[in-house]
Amino acid sequence: MSYQNLLLTREDATLIITLNRPAQMNALDMASLDELSQVLSEAQGNAEVRNLIIAGGEKFFCVGADISEVNKINSAFAGYRFSKNFQRCFAQIEELDKIAIAAVRGYALGGGLELMLACDFRIVADDAQLGVPEVNLGALPGGGGTAKLPRLIGSLQAKELLLLGEPISGQAAAQLGMVNKAVPATEVLSEAKALARKLAQKSPLALQVIKSAVRESMSVDLNSALEFEARGLGFLATSEDFKEGTAAFLQKRRPTFKGL
């Protein structure tokens, strides 16, 4: 299937999704969200895809929601629905069985930042500009920014970003713990691909269960999280990957995981 707003490439077990609306600085309109959602659904059902890289252009990762569509919101219901469309698409990334890596260069603003936050790993250019400027439009981030940033970097730092609407550099984001690594812009994609190759060597089942356990732990009490963790190990203990991984360790060889 061909897409108007996305470019798709495969490198071994990695699907690379590149936002492709350069004239709009990769702003996300509803058509782009629909395309991204479709790609994620297809990736979910493809056992050959172990992980995803979501990238943008050199100057613009994504500047957020398309303001030409935002400007047409004229009711409380329309605003609510607009927000939920973004939240649903980003939740797909978070609930995906695959690992998602954001490769960010240039500007990642508003919904672009929220798209990055939905990914499991975030590799950014040290001079990237990351922010949530919606307050300057008389709005707020509707794709999860007000909920996720405080959980990630604490309410004090989150409110500074949300209430002032001023961007910070990729290097500053790394210092805050918002991203995994800040590197020179020319190295962002190569770093993301190297990370994807490492992840492709891990057990897909173990990655899936760990990702799910961490996600669940963020919204439940400690005892419930520990229960989920124990059930996860119980599930993995019946898998072929578990048998292969433990046997390979004892035999001092590299395991070959098949996701079974």
N, C-alpha and C positions, 0 to 999 in steps of 0.2 A: 504493500500500500504506500502511495506517495503522499507527502505532507507539504502544505504550503508554507508553514511557519517554523518547521523543524527540519534539520538535516540529521540523518541517521547513518552511522557507520559501525561496523563490527570489527573488533580486533581480538581474535581468539574468543575468550569467554566474556569479553566486555562489550556492552552496547554503549556507544557514545552518542548522546543526544545533544545537539547544538541548536540553541535558539537562533532563529534566522529571520528576524525582522529588522535589518540594519537601519532602514530609513526611519523606523520608530524607536531606535536605540534598544531594540529587543523588548519593548513594552509588551505586557501580556494582555491581549484582548480575550474575549470569550472563546473565539475560534482557536486561539493558541492553547487555552486551557483544555478545550475539548480534544485537541490533537495530542497534547501531552498525556491526558488521561487515557486515550486510546493506546498510545505507545506503552504506557505503564501496564495496562491490562494485557497487552500482547507479550511483554517481557515476563510478566508473572507466570504465563502459561508456557514459556519456552525454557526447557530444562538446560539448553545449551548456553543460555545467558546466566552467568554467575553474579555479575554486578553491572552497575550503570555508572557512567560519568555524565553529569549534566554541565554543559559549558555554554559560553556565550561568545561574544567577539572580543577583540583585543582591547577596545576602548569601553565597551559596554557589555557587562554580563547580562543585566536586565535592570531597567529603571523603574520597574514596578507595573502597576495597572495602567492600561491605556487611558489617559485622561480624557480623550474624546468620548469614551464610554462612561467614565466616571461622571463627566459633566451632564450626562443624560439622566442620572439618578434623580427622581423627582418625588419619591415617597419613602416612608419608613420601610414599607415592605420591599421596595426595590433595593434599598440600601442593605437590608438584611439578606436578601437573596444574593446580591452581589458578593457580600462577604462570605456567605456559605459556599458559593461556587469556588472561591479561592481556597477556603479551608478544606473542602472535600478533595480537591486535587492534590494539595500538599499532604493531606492525610494518607492518600494513596501511596505516596513515597515512603512515609513513615511506617506503613503497614505492609509494605512490599516484602516478600520473602528474600529478595535480593538486597545486596548492600549498595547504597547510593552514595556517590562521591560528587561533591560540587567542586568545579574547577573555575575559580572566579578571577577574572581580570577586569580592570576598569571599574565602572560604577555598578554597584548592587544596591539598589535603593527600594524602599517600600516593599512591594510584593517580590521584588528581586532578592532582597535580603531574606524575606520569609521563605522563598523557594530554597535558598541556601540553607536556612535553619532546618528545613525538613529533611535534609540529607544527613546520612550517618557520619560522613567525613567531609571536612571542608578545607580545601587547599586554596589559598588566595594569594594574589600578588601583594607584595609588601607595600606597594603604592596604590593598591585598590582603594576605592572610596565606598564605604559601607554605611548605610544610614536608613532611618525611617522618617522622612520629611513630611509625612501626611499632616502633622499639626499645622504646617505652613499653608495648607489648603483648607483649613478648618475641618479636618477629618482626623481619623485615626487609622492605624494599620489594621486592615480587616482580614488578613490571612494568617493570623496567629501571633503577630508581633507583641501585642500587649500581654499575652499569656505566656509566651515562651521565653522572651528576653529576661523577665525577672527570675524565672526558674534557672536560667542559664548563667547569668552574671550577677544576680542579686537585684533587689528592687532599687537600690540607690543608683547604680550605674545605668540600669534600664530606664529609669525615669529621666536621667540626664539625656539619654538618646531620644526617648519618646517625646519629652516635653520641649526640648530645644530644637529637635529636628535637624541637627547638624551632623554631617558625616564624619566618620573617623577612618584612619588608614587601616590597611590590612595588618600592618605591624602592630598598631594599637589594639586591634581586634584580637590578635594572637595573645597579647599581654593580658587582655581581659578574660581569656579562655573562651572566646566566642567561636574561634576557629582552631583547627588542629595545627596548621603550619602556615606561615607567611614566607614566601620565597620570591626571588625576582620574577617579574612577569613572564620572561622568556622560559622559565622553568616550570610554570604552573601545570601545563598539560602533561609534561614528562613526569612530574612528581605524581600527578593523579593516575597516570597509566602504570607507573611503577607500583603504586599502592594497590591498584586493581589486580595486577599480576600476583602480588603477594596474597591477596584475599582469595584469588582463584585457586590457590593451593590448599586452602582450608576446607574443612567439611561444610558443604552447603547447609546441611541439617543443623550442625552446631551453630553456624552463623545465624541461621533463621531463629533458632530457639533463644540464643543469647540476645539478639536484637529485640525479640518479643518480650523477654524477661525484663530487660532494661526499660522498655517502654511501659510495661505494666507497673513496674516498681515506682514510676514517677507519679502515679495517681492512687496508690493504695498505701495502707500502713505497713510497717516493717514485717510483721508476722505474715500478712497476706503475701508480701513480696517473697519472703522466704519459702512459703508454701508453693508459690508458682515456680520458684527456682528448683525445688526438690522434684516437682512433677516434671519439669523440663529434663532433669537428669534421668528420671525414670523413663521418659520417652526416648531419649538418646541412647540409653543402655540397651535398647532392643534393636538398634540399627546396625547395618553392615559397616557403616563408617566408624562407629564406636569400636567394633571388633577389629577393623583394619587399623585404626589409630593406636589402640593399645598393643596390638600384636607388633606393629611396626616399631613402636618404642622399645619393646623387649628385644626385638631382633636387630635393633640399631640400624634401621633403614628408613628411607623417606616414605611416608604413607601415600597411597593413591586413593583419594576419596571420590566416590561416585554419587553421593547424595542419596544413598539408599539405606 
